[in-house]
Amino acid sequence: MVPTSTLALHLRYTAWASARLVDAASKLSASELAHDFKTSEKSIMGTLAHVFAADRVWWHRINGTTPAKFIDPEKDFLLETLQTEWPALLAQWEEFVAAKDEAALAVKIEYKDLKGNAWATPLWQIILHVVNHGTHHRGQVAGMIRAHGQTPPPLDLIAYYRSLV
């Protein structure tokens, strides 16, 4: 079991790292943001939109609702959305977790995945998954930014810890 304070800290890390990466992406051209790297989510914008959408889907799941769709192609691929709505969503995650005790974090959340399969997962595991999923894809985006000849900001967890001092 992971303490509430640790989960909240890692959600703050996720918000910090995601904001830094969106800021770095905002300095690229539209063609660089859309360049197809032949990865699962294809481009920088596709990968960032994927992580945002996944964070939102998991938010719905832990709150017992189902989003109408995974990704909103009209909105989720806009830097403005990623700069405003994503931080607001991650702030909701943090507030939600901060209000929970360890017993509440151990409760299994029942939900269906995107294929309709039913699952039940302890809340604390979902939270760590959200953090880890974001870290995985932010690493991909950092590599894509490097491929465009730019240097992404440091995103390592230790860099976040050092920023708190």
Sine and cosine of phi, psi and omega as CSV:
sin_phi,cos_phi,sin_psi,cos_psi,sin_omega,cos_omega
0.00,0.00,0.64,-0.76,-0.02,-1.00
-0.96,-0.27,0.75,-0.67,0.01,-1.00
-0.88,0.48,0.51,-0.86,0.02,-1.00
-0.80,0.60,-0.69,0.73,-0.04,-1.00
-0.89,0.45,-0.57,0.82,0.02,-1.00
-0.94,0.33,-0.66,0.75,0.04,-1.00
-0.90,0.44,-0.69,0.73,0.03,-1.00
-0.89,0.46,-0.66,0.75,0.03,-1.00
-0.86,0.50,-0.69,0.73,-0.03,-1.00
-0.96,0.29,-0.48,0.88,0.14,-0.99
-0.93,0.37,-0.60,0.80,0.08,-1.00
-0.90,0.44,-0.64,0.77,0.07,-1.00
-0.85,0.52,-0.72,0.69,0.00,-1.00
-0.85,0.53,-0.70,0.71,0.02,-1.00
-0.90,0.44,-0.69,0.72,0.00,-1.00
-0.87,0.49,-0.78,0.63,-0.06,-1.00
-0.92,0.39,-0.66,0.75,0.00,-1.00
-0.90,0.43,-0.68,0.74,0.02,-1.00
-0.89,0.45,-0.65,0.76,0.02,-1.00
-0.89,0.46,-0.65,0.76,-0.04,-1.00
-0.96,0.29,-0.63,0.78,0.07,-1.00
-0.89,0.45,-0.63,0.77,0.05,-1.00
-0.88,0.47,-0.70,0.71,0.03,-1.00
-0.89,0.46,-0.65,0.76,0.01,-1.00
-0.90,0.43,-0.54,0.84,-0.03,-1.00
-0.91,0.41,-0.24,0.97,0.01,-1.00
-1.00,0.00,-0.05,1.00,-0.01,-1.00
-1.00,-0.08,0.32,-0.95,0.04,-1.00
-0.97,0.22,0.27,-0.96,0.03,-1.00
-0.87,0.50,-0.62,0.78,0.00,-1.00
-0.94,0.35,-0.57,0.82,0.06,-1.00
-0.92,0.39,-0.64,0.77,0.00,-1.00
-0.91,0.41,-0.51,0.86,-0.06,-1.00
-0.99,-0.12,-0.10,0.99,-0.05,-1.00
-0.82,0.58,0.76,-0.65,-0.02,-1.00
-1.00,0.10,0.94,-0.34,0.02,-1.00
-1.00,0.02,0.05,1.00,0.01,-1.00
0.90,0.43,0.49,0.87,0.10,-0.99
-0.99,-0.13,0.02,-1.00,-0.07,-1.00
-0.84,0.53,-0.61,0.79,-0.02,-1.00
-0.95,-0.30,0.18,0.98,0.14,-0.99
0.94,0.34,-0.85,0.53,-0.19,-0.98
-0.77,-0.64,0.07,-1.00,0.08,-1.00
-0.87,0.49,-0.77,0.63,-0.01,-1.00
-0.91,0.42,-0.63,0.77,0.02,-1.00
-0.89,0.47,-0.64,0.77,-0.02,-1.00
-0.95,0.30,-0.69,0.73,0.04,-1.00
-0.89,0.45,-0.69,0.73,0.02,-1.00
-0.89,0.45,-0.61,0.79,0.03,-1.00
-0.87,0.49,-0.72,0.69,-0.01,-1.00
-0.91,0.42,-0.71,0.71,0.04,-1.00
-0.85,0.53,-0.74,0.67,-0.02,-1.00
-0.89,0.46,-0.65,0.76,0.02,-1.00
-0.91,0.42,-0.67,0.74,0.06,-1.00
-0.85,0.52,-0.63,0.78,0.00,-1.00
-0.94,0.33,-0.67,0.75,0.03,-1.00
-0.88,0.48,-0.72,0.69,0.02,-1.00
-0.90,0.44,-0.59,0.81,0.06,-1.00
-0.86,0.51,-0.71,0.70,0.04,-1.00
-0.88,0.48,-0.70,0.71,-0.04,-1.00
-0.86,0.50,-0.72,0.70,-0.05,-1.00
-0.94,0.33,-0.28,0.96,0.04,-1.00
-0.98,-0.20,0.15,0.99,0.10,-1.00
0.97,0.26,0.37,0.93,0.02,-1.00
-0.86,-0.52,0.21,-0.98,0.02,-1.00
-0.83,-0.56,0.82,-0.58,0.04,-1.00
-0.93,0.37,0.45,-0.89,0.00,-1.00
-0.88,0.47,-0.59,0.81,0.01,-1.00
-0.44,-0.90,0.31,-0.95,-0.02,-1.00
-0.93,0.37,-0.79,0.62,-0.08,-1.00
-0.79,-0.61,0.59,-0.81,0.06,-1.00
-0.97,-0.25,0.99,-0.16,-0.09,-1.00
-0.89,0.45,-0.38,0.93,0.01,-1.00
-0.97,0.25,-0.44,0.90,-0.16,-0.99
-0.87,-0.50,-0.67,0.74,-0.17,-0.99
-0.94,0.35,-0.30,0.95,0.00,-1.00
-1.00,-0.08,0.28,0.96,0.02,-1.00
-0.97,-0.24,0.72,-0.69,0.04,-1.00
-0.85,0.53,-0.62,0.79,-0.01,-1.00
-0.85,0.52,-0.66,0.75,0.04,-1.00
-0.89,0.45,-0.72,0.70,-0.02,-1.00
-0.92,0.39,-0.47,0.88,-0.01,-1.00
-0.99,0.15,-0.38,0.92,-0.07,-1.00
-0.91,-0.42,-0.80,0.60,-0.09,-1.00
-0.96,0.26,-0.57,0.82,0.00,-1.00
-0.91,0.41,-0.76,0.65,0.05,-1.00
-0.86,0.51,-0.61,0.80,0.02,-1.00
-0.90,0.43,-0.65,0.76,0.04,-1.00
-0.89,0.45,-0.72,0.69,-0.01,-1.00
-0.91,0.41,-0.52,0.85,0.09,-1.00
-0.91,0.41,-0.61,0.79,0.07,-1.00
-0.89,0.46,-0.67,0.74,0.05,-1.00
-0.84,0.55,-0.75,0.66,-0.06,-1.00
-0.90,0.44,-0.71,0.71,0.02,-1.00
-0.88,0.47,-0.66,0.75,0.01,-1.00
-0.86,0.51,-0.75,0.66,-0.04,-1.00
-0.93,0.37,-0.65,0.76,-0.02,-1.00
-0.87,0.49,-0.44,0.90,-0.02,-1.00
-1.00,0.06,-0.03,1.00,-0.06,-1.00
-0.99,-0.17,0.53,-0.85,0.17,-0.99
-0.99,-0.17,0.06,-1.00,-0.09,-1.00
-0.90,0.44,-0.54,0.84,0.03,-1.00
-0.90,0.43,-0.67,0.74,0.01,-1.00
-0.91,0.40,-0.56,0.83,0.00,-1.00
-0.95,0.30,-0.32,0.95,0.00,-1.00
-1.00,0.05,-0.21,0.98,-0.02,-1.00
-0.90,0.43,0.70,-0.72,0.04,-1.00
-0.98,0.19,0.76,-0.65,0.05,-1.00
-1.00,-0.08,0.81,-0.59,0.04,-1.00
-1.00,-0.08,0.71,-0.70,-0.04,-1.00
-0.34,-0.94,0.15,-0.99,0.10,-0.99
-0.90,-0.44,0.66,-0.75,0.07,-1.00
-0.97,0.24,-0.02,-1.00,-0.09,-1.00
-0.92,0.39,-0.25,0.97,0.05,-1.00
-1.00,-0.09,-0.04,1.00,0.02,-1.00
1.00,-0.06,0.05,1.00,0.03,-1.00
-0.96,0.27,0.68,-0.73,0.01,-1.00
-1.00,0.08,0.66,-0.76,0.01,-1.00
-0.64,-0.77,0.33,-0.94,0.14,-0.99
-0.65,-0.76,0.87,-0.50,-0.11,-0.99
-0.72,-0.70,0.69,-0.72,0.07,-1.00
-0.85,0.53,0.63,-0.78,-0.04,-1.00
-0.81,0.58,-0.68,0.74,-0.04,-1.00
-0.88,0.47,-0.55,0.83,0.03,-1.00
-0.94,0.33,-0.60,0.80,0.05,-1.00
-0.89,0.46,-0.68,0.73,-0.01,-1.00
-0.88,0.47,-0.72,0.69,0.02,-1.00
-0.90,0.43,-0.56,0.83,0.06,-1.00
-0.89,0.45,-0.70,0.71,0.01,-1.00
-0.84,0.54,-0.71,0.70,0.02,-1.00
-0.89,0.45,-0.75,0.66,-0.06,-1.00
-0.91,0.41,-0.67,0.74,0.02,-1.00
-0.86,0.52,-0.71,0.71,0.03,-1.00
-0.89,0.45,-0.66,0.75,0.01,-1.00
-0.88,0.48,-0.70,0.71,0.01,-1.00
-0.84,0.55,-0.79,0.62,-0.07,-1.00
-0.96,0.27,-0.51,0.86,0.09,-1.00
-0.89,0.45,-0.59,0.81,0.08,-1.00
-0.88,0.48,-0.64,0.76,0.05,-1.00
-0.89,0.46,-0.72,0.70,-0.02,-1.00
-0.90,0.44,-0.64,0.77,0.04,-1.00
-0.86,0.52,-0.66,0.75,0.05,-1.00
-0.90,0.44,-0.63,0.78,0.03,-1.00
-0.91,0.43,-0.65,0.76,0.03,-1.00
-0.89,0.46,-0.67,0.74,0.05,-1.00
-0.88,0.48,-0.62,0.78,0.00,-1.00
-0.89,0.45,-0.38,0.92,0.07,-1.00
-1.00,0.00,0.15,0.99,0.06,-1.00
0.99,0.13,0.21,0.98,0.01,-1.00
-0.96,-0.29,0.31,-0.95,0.04,-1.00
-0.95,-0.31,0.89,-0.45,0.03,-1.00
-0.95,0.31,0.35,-0.94,0.03,-1.00
-0.94,0.33,0.41,-0.91,0.11,-0.99
-0.88,0.48,0.74,-0.67,-0.04,-1.00
-0.84,-0.54,-0.01,1.00,-0.05,-1.00
-0.87,0.49,0.52,-0.86,0.03,-1.00
-0.84,0.55,-0.64,0.77,-0.01,-1.00
-0.91,0.42,-0.55,0.84,0.06,-1.00
-0.91,0.42,-0.61,0.79,0.06,-1.00
-0.91,0.41,-0.75,0.66,0.02,-1.00
-0.83,0.55,-0.67,0.74,0.00,-1.00
-0.91,0.41,-0.51,0.86,0.00,-1.00
-0.94,0.35,-0.29,0.96,-0.01,-1.00
-0.99,0.13,-0.26,0.97,-0.07,-1.00
-0.98,0.20,0.00,0.00,0.00,0.00
